[in-house]
């Protein structure tokens, strides 16, 4: 059975473009068809995953709260992910395009994140990324509805409890695979 880069990306919680980069760099064998599309044998995907060639999942942590950001980064890294951080809208949008994270953890208490979320909807590969939102205890029903519209896979309230953070990160990353 053969798969497209987008199908492989969906299996791994990545974008099809990230999978194409592996193909271009010779890490993942693939065949380019006459119509220009790439096809990857499922056996090659299995071998690739068993090797050490594939990168760790990437978690983008968006927060201006140092304590929150550091806790999420340390937790994600302890679970085997590469964690990157961002404190502002411009940096977040650049990292979304350059890094291709497999999960975003976004602190909704760090200013108005709606512009970031609106722009993400227009970025190829970022529009369907799973998001774990961090909120304060005063979150309202309208805010919860808005988070669901933007693809929330979960939400946590501050102050963060490390055991619950671990459980949510594991749950979301497992579901994305």
Order of alpha helices (4+ residues) and beta strands (2+ residues): beta-alpha-alpha-beta-beta-alpha-beta-alpha-beta-alpha-beta-alpha-beta-alpha-beta-alpha
